[in-house]
Structure formats: structure tokens, C-alpha cells
Amino acid sequence: MEETQLKYDSSLQRIFEIHNKIKDIHPSLEKIFPIAIVEDSFFFIFDTDSSGEKYVFVKKAPTPMPIAKGVKAAFPLNCYEDKEACIISGEIFDSLGGYTTIFHEFVHCYQSKNGTEELKQKLEIAQRAMAKKDYMWEINYPFPYENSKFTETYSLFLKALKENKPDDIFKCRSQLKQILSKDDFEYMVWQEWVEGFARFIENKIRCKLELKGNHSGTKEPFNRGLFYEGGARFIEFLGKQEPELLVDIKRLFYKILNG
């Protein structure tokens, strides 16, 4: 495996260089997590050495399912002691923006270690999905993005956030709760917290690195990306009202849920 380690060595070490510039942005960026690079249906897994300042090759293991090139994900690796890891393919190292995506996935690793499973237990939609062993529910849930009332109200919500109008923001949240079923509302909130928070931190990183912000997801027809941006903007708004929410991410979740 020396060839694989050499292939990615300089790219992996650049993570530490960037980390030193951004680690003070938020506690979610303090720790570097394992990385699994997907090639030819195998994970090539790298983790930090004893110094915590260098990635070393750990093992090669077959992927448990087909994983497409361009993957950007975070989940525990059964083949590596169920450790939370960033799952990517090699082309992500081709740009500085790709590195911000790696740290976005590290934020998900941080969330998993700081409340994700506990919070899932509070959501009926997550409990039912787990009972059915539907482990892809967060990606495949049939959310009614095409519902015209939802589309109109969420667009107004984004507008109110952009214009910083608290009354309109919370009015829209109340309307969304009325428009959506309980499952749909829980799904929206979950994505706003999980992906919105990671997008919020990613854009802090992009600002620090003098890169253009990532604000994709707000163009119709809507899809799950809508909640990345809506969640990030809502979290930024809530954080300005109560800065402590940004470090107490479980309480942040309940704030998003209860509005």
C-alpha cells in the first residue's frame, strides 16, 4: 500500500496546513478525522499518527455498497472500528474548494460525536426509518418539494432571513409547521440542522480562505440542497440572537425545531 500512500501523501498533508488556519473558527474544527478515499470499490483508509499531525495509511477494505466517483459523505466505517470518517474520491484534492468540503464532512463527524444519535431518537421519522432498517432515509425521503404552499412559504422564509426581519422569519416557521405533515416538518428541521450547520461552518472556512461562499440550493425546482442553505441562514440568524447556540449544537437543534 506504499504506492497509495505516496499518491495522496502531499494532498493529505495539505489538510493539516489548512487546518492550522481555520481550527479556531469553531470547536467542530478542532479535531481531524479519518479519511476513506474510494477507488475501484475499495476504501483506502488514512488516519492520524500518534503525533496527530500526519496522515498514515491504515488499511484497504471493500466498500459495503457501490459508491460513485465524486462522493462527499461522512459515516462510521464498519471496517475500521466504526470510527466516524470523511468519505471522498481523489479528485476532491484538485481545488482549495474541495478541501472546504472535507472540513464540511468533518463537521458531520463532529455532530455524530456530539448528539446526532441522541437527537434522532427524538424524531418519530428517524425511529420508524431505523425500525425498517432504512439507513438511507435522510437522502431518499420523499419530501413534497413541489407543494406550491411549501415552495412559496420557504421562499418567503429565505427572503425574510436575507432582509433580517425576525417577525417574518418566525411567521414563516409557524406557517411551515401548519403546511407540512409532522414527518415532513421533522425531516426539514433535521436537514436544516445536519446540513445547514455544516454549510454554515463551511462558509466560515471559505471566508477565512478568501473563497467565494457556497450558497447553492435556492433555485427551483427545490431539492434537499434547499435545506443546506436555508438551515445555514437560519442558524446564522439564530446565532446572532443567541451566540451560545452555535457551540451548544443540541440546543441549536431544538431551537430550529421549536422556532
C-alpha positions as CSV (number, residue, x, y, z in Angstrom):
1,M,0.0,0.0,0.0
2,E,3.0,2.3,-0.1
3,E,2.1,3.4,-3.6
4,T,-1.3,4.5,-2.5
5,Q,0.1,6.4,0.5
6,L,2.6,8.2,-1.7
7,K,-0.1,9.0,-4.3
8,Y,-2.1,11.0,-1.7
9,D,0.6,12.0,0.8
10,S,1.0,15.6,-0.2
11,S,-2.7,16.1,-0.7
12,L,-3.5,14.7,2.7
13,Q,-0.8,16.7,4.4
14,R,-2.3,19.9,3.0
15,I,-5.3,19.2,5.2
16,F,-3.1,20.0,8.2
17,E,-1.8,23.2,6.7
18,I,-5.3,24.4,6.1
19,H,-6.5,23.1,9.5
20,N,-3.9,25.3,11.2
21,K,-5.5,28.4,9.5
22,I,-9.1,27.5,10.4
23,K,-9.3,25.4,13.5
24,D,-10.1,28.4,15.8
25,I,-13.3,29.2,13.8
26,H,-15.5,26.7,15.8
27,P,-15.0,23.7,18.2
28,S,-16.2,21.4,15.4
29,L,-12.9,22.1,13.6
30,E,-10.6,21.3,16.4
31,K,-10.2,17.6,15.5
32,I,-9.0,15.9,12.4
33,F,-11.0,12.7,11.5
34,P,-10.1,9.6,9.5
35,I,-10.4,9.8,5.7
36,A,-11.5,7.0,3.4
37,I,-10.7,7.5,-0.3
38,V,-12.8,5.5,-2.6
39,E,-11.1,3.8,-5.6
40,D,-12.2,0.8,-7.6
41,S,-14.8,-0.3,-5.0
42,F,-12.3,-0.1,-2.1
43,F,-11.8,2.2,0.8
44,F,-8.2,3.3,1.2
45,I,-8.3,4.5,4.9
46,F,-6.0,7.0,6.4
47,D,-5.9,8.2,10.0
48,T,-3.6,10.5,12.0
49,D,-0.5,9.1,13.5
50,S,0.4,9.4,17.2
51,S,1.6,13.0,16.7
52,G,-1.9,13.9,15.3
53,E,-0.1,16.0,12.7
54,K,0.3,13.5,9.8
55,Y,-2.0,11.1,8.0
56,V,-0.8,7.5,7.6
57,F,-2.3,4.6,5.6
58,V,-4.3,2.3,7.8
59,K,-6.0,-0.3,5.6
60,K,-7.7,-1.2,2.4
61,A,-11.2,-2.6,2.6
62,P,-14.0,-3.3,0.1
63,T,-16.9,-0.8,0.1
64,P,-20.1,-2.3,1.5
65,M,-22.1,-0.9,-1.4
66,P,-21.4,0.7,-4.8
67,I,-20.1,4.3,-4.2
68,A,-20.0,6.7,-7.1
69,K,-17.0,8.8,-8.0
70,G,-17.4,12.3,-6.6
71,V,-18.7,11.0,-3.3
72,K,-18.7,13.5,-0.4
73,A,-20.0,11.9,2.8
74,A,-19.4,11.1,6.4
75,F,-20.3,8.0,8.3
76,P,-18.9,5.4,10.6
77,L,-16.7,2.7,9.0
78,N,-17.7,-0.8,10.0
79,C,-14.4,-2.0,8.6
80,Y,-12.5,0.4,10.9
81,E,-13.9,0.0,14.4
82,D,-17.0,2.1,13.5
83,K,-14.9,5.3,13.5
84,E,-16.5,8.4,12.0
85,A,-14.8,9.2,8.8
86,C,-14.9,11.5,5.8
87,I,-15.6,9.5,2.6
88,I,-14.3,11.1,-0.6
89,S,-12.8,10.3,-4.0
90,G,-9.4,11.6,-5.0
91,E,-10.4,14.5,-7.3
92,I,-11.6,16.4,-4.3
93,F,-7.9,17.4,-3.7
94,D,-7.8,19.2,-7.1
95,S,-9.0,22.6,-5.7
96,L,-9.0,24.6,-2.4
97,G,-12.8,24.4,-2.5
98,G,-12.5,20.7,-2.4
99,Y,-10.7,21.0,0.9
100,T,-13.5,23.1,2.4
101,T,-15.8,20.1,1.5
102,I,-13.6,17.8,3.5
103,F,-13.9,20.0,6.5
104,H,-17.7,20.2,5.9
105,E,-17.7,16.4,6.3
106,F,-15.5,16.7,9.4
107,V,-18.3,18.8,10.9
108,H,-20.7,15.9,10.3
109,C,-18.2,13.7,12.1
110,Y,-18.3,16.2,15.0
111,Q,-22.1,16.2,15.0
112,S,-22.1,12.4,15.2
113,K,-19.9,12.5,18.3
114,N,-21.9,15.3,19.9
115,G,-25.6,14.5,19.7
116,T,-26.7,13.1,16.3
117,E,-27.9,9.7,17.6
118,E,-29.5,11.2,20.7
119,L,-31.4,13.7,18.6
120,K,-32.5,11.1,16.1
121,Q,-34.2,9.3,19.0
122,K,-36.4,12.3,19.5
123,L,-37.7,12.2,15.9
124,E,-40.5,9.8,15.0
125,I,-39.5,9.8,11.4
126,A,-36.0,8.6,12.3
127,Q,-37.3,6.0,14.7
128,R,-39.5,4.5,12.0
129,A,-36.7,4.5,9.5
130,M,-34.4,2.7,11.8
131,A,-37.1,0.1,12.7
132,K,-37.4,-0.6,8.9
133,K,-33.5,-0.6,8.6
134,D,-33.9,2.2,6.1
135,Y,-30.4,3.7,6.5
136,M,-30.7,5.9,3.5
137,W,-33.9,7.8,4.7
138,E,-32.0,11.1,5.1
139,I,-31.2,11.1,1.3
140,N,-34.3,9.3,-0.1
141,Y,-37.2,10.6,2.0
142,P,-40.0,11.7,-0.4
143,F,-40.3,15.3,0.8
144,P,-43.0,17.4,-1.0
145,Y,-40.7,20.0,-2.5
146,E,-43.2,20.6,-5.3
147,N,-46.0,21.6,-2.9
148,S,-46.8,25.1,-4.0
149,K,-47.7,26.3,-0.5
150,F,-44.3,25.0,0.8
151,T,-42.4,26.5,-2.1
152,E,-44.0,29.9,-1.6
153,T,-43.6,29.9,2.2
154,Y,-40.0,28.6,2.2
155,S,-39.1,31.2,-0.4
156,L,-40.6,33.9,1.8
157,F,-38.6,32.4,4.7
158,L,-35.3,32.8,2.8
159,K,-36.3,36.4,1.8
160,A,-37.0,37.3,5.5
161,L,-33.7,35.9,6.5
162,K,-31.9,37.8,3.8
163,E,-33.6,41.0,5.0
164,N,-33.2,40.2,8.7
165,K,-36.9,40.5,9.6
166,P,-37.4,38.4,12.7
167,D,-41.2,38.7,12.8
168,D,-41.5,37.5,9.2
169,I,-38.9,34.7,9.8
170,F,-40.9,33.2,12.7
171,K,-44.2,33.7,10.9
172,C,-42.9,31.6,8.1
173,R,-41.7,28.9,10.5
174,S,-45.2,28.8,12.0
175,Q,-46.8,28.5,8.6
176,L,-44.4,25.8,7.5
177,K,-45.4,23.7,10.6
178,Q,-49.0,24.1,9.5
179,I,-48.4,23.3,5.8
180,L,-46.2,20.2,6.4
181,S,-47.1,16.9,7.9
182,K,-45.3,16.1,11.2
183,D,-42.9,13.8,9.3
184,D,-42.2,16.4,6.6
185,F,-41.6,19.1,9.2
186,E,-39.2,16.8,11.2
187,Y,-37.3,15.9,8.0
188,M,-36.9,19.6,7.1
189,V,-35.7,20.5,10.5
190,W,-33.3,17.6,10.6
191,Q,-31.7,18.5,7.3
192,E,-31.5,22.2,8.3
193,W,-29.6,21.2,11.4
194,V,-27.4,18.5,9.9
195,E,-26.6,20.0,6.6
196,G,-27.3,23.7,7.4
197,F,-24.8,23.7,10.3
198,A,-22.1,22.1,8.1
199,R,-22.8,24.6,5.4
200,F,-22.7,27.4,7.9
201,I,-19.2,26.3,9.1
202,E,-18.1,25.6,5.6
203,N,-18.8,29.2,4.6
204,K,-16.9,30.5,7.6
205,I,-14.0,28.5,6.3
206,R,-14.4,29.8,2.8
207,C,-14.4,33.3,4.1
208,K,-11.2,32.7,6.0
209,L,-9.6,31.2,2.9
210,E,-10.8,34.1,0.8
211,L,-13.0,31.8,-1.3
212,K,-16.5,32.6,-2.7
213,G,-19.3,31.4,-0.4
214,N,-21.3,28.3,-1.1
215,H,-25.0,29.3,-1.4
216,S,-26.3,26.7,-3.8
217,G,-29.7,25.1,-3.4
218,T,-32.1,28.0,-3.6
219,K,-33.2,27.7,-7.2
220,E,-36.4,25.9,-8.2
221,P,-37.2,23.1,-8.6
222,F,-36.2,22.6,-5.0
223,N,-34.4,19.5,-3.6
224,R,-32.6,18.6,-0.4
225,G,-30.0,21.2,-1.1
226,L,-32.6,23.9,-0.2
227,F,-32.2,22.9,3.5
228,Y,-28.4,23.2,3.4
229,E,-28.8,26.9,2.5
230,G,-32.0,27.6,4.4
231,G,-30.5,25.9,7.5
232,A,-27.2,27.8,7.3
233,R,-29.0,31.2,7.0
234,F,-31.4,30.3,9.9
235,I,-28.5,29.2,12.0
236,E,-26.6,32.4,11.3
237,F,-29.7,34.4,12.3
238,L,-30.3,32.4,15.5
239,G,-26.6,32.6,16.4
240,K,-26.7,36.4,16.2
241,Q,-29.7,36.4,18.6
242,E,-28.1,33.8,21.0
243,P,-24.4,33.3,20.3
244,E,-24.2,30.4,22.7
245,L,-26.4,28.3,20.4
246,L,-23.5,28.0,18.0
247,V,-21.5,26.0,20.5
248,D,-24.4,24.1,22.1
249,I,-25.5,22.3,18.9
250,K,-28.1,20.1,20.6
251,R,-29.9,23.2,21.9
252,L,-29.5,24.7,18.5
253,F,-31.4,21.7,17.1
254,Y,-34.3,22.3,19.5
255,K,-34.3,26.0,18.6
256,I,-34.7,25.1,14.9
257,L,-37.4,22.6,15.8
258,N,-39.4,24.8,18.0
259,G,-38.7,28.1,16.4
